[in-house]
Each structure stands twice: as structure tokens, then as C-alpha cells.
Amino acid sequence: MKRTLRGGCLIGGICFAVGYVGPLYWWPESNLGPLLGIFVTGPAGFVLGCLAGALGVFGRD
């Protein structure tokens, strides 16, 4: 369980940061850019990170 949550937080945090900052960099005139990180890439990254952690991608404890 610890590995699963660690993977979810790690990958979810990275995906959230990329989804939040990326649209601000590429389309600075859009005021809806950060919503991509909040509603799409952050949760999707968390789920993928949890799956990767459950499969043992992040090593043993």
C-alpha cells in the first residue's frame, strides 16, 4: 500500500505540475490553462502512478 501511494503521489504531482504550468507557458492569454492540471493530468497521473506502484515499478520497501 505504501508503494502504491508513493507512486501515485510522485507521478500525480509531476503530471499536475506539467498540466498546470505547461498551458501557462504555451498559451499565456488563456485563463483556463491551469484547469488542465487540476482536472485532467493530475488525477490521471495519480491513477497511473498508483497502478505503477502496485505493479512494483518503484522497487521494494
Secondary structure by P-SEA (a helix, b strand, c coil): caaaaaaaaaaaaaaaaaaaaaaaaaccccccccccccccaaaaaaaaaaaaaaacccccc
